[in-house]
């Protein structure tokens, strides 16, 4: 099983309400039929963060839906671009992962080639 994890760092942008975002995210993914399991966590290693993880059999389709719903044309788009990290794991878990988005545009991110979810690293690029 693959997973998509979205980590929000509220200290980077106080206008991000992780609880409201989490509720909206959970509501959206519940309607897709793509998510098999949802888990939420939080921490405070180098600043407070909230992590939302979704187990799915189609990480590419789920990432596309999340981008459309939250990173493009929504009230969350700009705050998330300044305060979030998105990571997906492949069928081999964390030994097969890729960073899909990082709030710091200088950080190298990867992509999920379609239709085969084998991960490859690419140069950082803005979300479309």
C-alpha positions in Angstrom: 0.0 0.0 0.0 1.2 3.5 -0.8 0.5 6.6 1.3 0.4 10.4 0.9 1.4 12.5 3.9 0.8 16.2 4.3 2.7 17.9 7.0 1.6 21.5 8.0 3.8 23.7 10.0 1.5 26.3 11.7 4.5 28.3 13.1 5.5 29.1 9.5 2.2 30.8 8.9 -0.2 31.3 11.8 -3.2 31.7 9.4 -3.2 27.9 8.7 -5.7 26.3 11.1 -4.6 22.7 11.0 -7.9 21.5 12.6 -10.0 23.2 9.9 -7.6 22.1 7.1 -7.7 18.5 8.5 -11.5 18.4 8.6 -11.7 19.8 5.0 -9.0 17.3 3.8 -10.7 14.3 5.5 -14.1 15.3 4.0 -12.6 15.6 0.5 -10.7 12.3 0.6 -13.7 10.4 2.0 -15.6 11.1 -1.2 -12.9 9.8 -3.6 -12.9 6.1 -2.9 -9.1 6.2 -3.1 -8.3 6.2 0.6 -8.2 3.0 2.6 -7.0 4.4 5.9 -6.5 7.8 7.5 -4.1 8.7 10.3 -3.3 12.1 12.0 -0.4 13.0 14.1 1.5 15.9 15.5 4.9 16.7 16.8 7.4 19.4 17.8 10.9 18.4 16.7 12.0 21.7 15.1 8.6 23.5 15.5 5.0 22.4 15.8 3.6 20.3 12.9 0.5 18.3 12.1 0.7 15.3 9.8 -2.2 13.9 7.8 -1.5 10.5 6.2 -3.7 8.6 3.8 -3.1 5.0 2.7 -4.2 4.5 -0.9 -3.7 2.1 -3.9 -3.4 5.1 -6.2 -1.1 7.8 -4.8 -0.8 9.7 -8.1 -4.6 10.1 -8.4 -4.9 11.1 -4.7 -2.1 13.7 -5.0 -3.7 15.2 -8.1 -7.0 15.6 -6.3 -5.3 17.1 -3.2 -3.5 19.6 -5.4 -6.7 20.6 -7.2 -8.7 20.9 -4.0 -6.1 22.6 -1.7 -3.0 23.8 -3.4 -4.5 25.5 -6.5 -7.8 27.4 -6.2 -8.8 27.4 -2.5 -8.5 29.5 0.6 -5.8 27.1 1.8 -3.6 27.4 -1.3 -1.3 30.2 -0.4 -1.0 29.3 3.3 -0.2 25.7 2.4 2.4 26.7 -0.1 4.2 28.6 2.6 3.8 26.1 5.4 3.5 22.5 4.2 5.5 19.5 3.0 4.0 16.6 1.1 5.6 13.2 1.0 4.4 9.9 -0.5 5.7 6.4 0.2 5.7 3.6 -2.3 4.9 0.0 -1.9 8.2 -0.5 0.0 7.2 2.2 2.6 9.9 4.7 3.7 12.6 3.0 1.7 10.6 4.0 -1.4 9.5 7.6 -0.8 9.5 10.9 -2.6 9.1 14.5 -1.4 6.4 15.9 -3.7 6.2 19.5 -2.3 8.1 21.6 0.2 7.4 25.1 1.4 11.0 26.1 0.6 11.3 26.2 -3.2 15.0 25.6 -3.0 14.4 22.1 -1.7 14.5 19.4 -4.4 11.2 17.6 -5.0 10.2 14.6 -7.0 7.3 13.5 -9.1 5.2 10.4 -9.6 5.4 9.3 -13.2 2.2 7.9 -14.6 1.0 5.2 -14.8 3.8 3.4 -12.8 4.3 4.9 -9.3 8.1 4.5 -9.3 9.5 7.6 -7.8 12.1 9.9 -9.4 13.7 13.1 -8.1 13.5 16.2 -10.2 14.3 19.9 -9.7 12.0 22.0 -7.6 9.1 23.6 -9.4 6.0 25.6 -8.4 2.7 23.9 -8.3 0.5 24.5 -11.3 
